[in-house]
């Protein structure tokens, strides 16, 4: 579910230019099923074992924080909600 939601924040135009909808991305961190609450668990059907669950969740916490703070910083510094990340020009 979260992989698909994160892909929704990526905007690709007909020319192949890519942009990121920062407001949409940041909204995932405050909704009812917040991205911050995601936890990997074999009990939930994720492909992790009991021995790797703790390490995987630790990496997930770091990844989430990196995504959140980078998106927030990009939005604040550019003063825009959409940021171009690649251009075919």
N, C-alpha and C positions, 0 to 999 in steps of 0.2 A: 504494500500500500504506500509506504513512504517513498520508495523509489519512484513510483508513478507521480506522486505529489511533487517531488522535487523536480521531476522532468517538466511538470506544468509551468514552472517558473522560468524555463528556458523558452525564449521566443526565437524562431528561425523564420526569416522572410524568404521569398521566392529566389532571391539571389544567393542564399546561403549565409547571409549575415546572421550572427547570433547576438542576442541581448538577454539580459537577466532582469526579470521583474523583481526588484528588491522588496517592494512592499508585500507582494504575494509571498515571497520566500520568508520574510520576517513574520508574516502572519501565522505561519506554521508553528511558530514558537509560542503563540499565545492562544491558540484555539483549544476547544474542549479536549481533543485528542492531540495534545501538544507534542511536538517533536522532542521536546525535552524529557518527556515521559517514556519514550521508547526504550525498551530494554530487550536485549537478545536473550532468548531462553529456549532450550530444547523443548521445554514443556509447552511453549507457544508455537512450536513447529519450525523454529529457526534452525539452521544447520550448524549448530555448535554443540560441543560435548560439555559435560559437566566440568571437565578439566580446563576447557578453554573459555568458558562462559565469562568468568571474572575478567580475564585479560581482554576479551573481545568487547565487553561493556566499558572497560576503561578506555579503550581506543575510541569507542563510539562517543563517549562523553567529550573527549578531546576534539574529535571531528565536529560534533555539534557546536561546541563553543567556538571553534575556528570559523565555521560557516556563519554563525550568528554575528560574531564580532566583525568579521570581514564584510558581511552584507550591510551591517549597521554603519560601519566606517565608510564604505563606498557610497551609501545613500547620503550620509552627512556631508562628506567631502565634495560630492558632485552636486548635491542639492537636487537630485533627480531620483525618481523611483525606477526608471529603466536605465540600465547601463549596458552599453555595447561591449561585448567581450571578444568578438572577432568580426572581421570585415573582409569581404572578398575583394575589396579595392586595393 
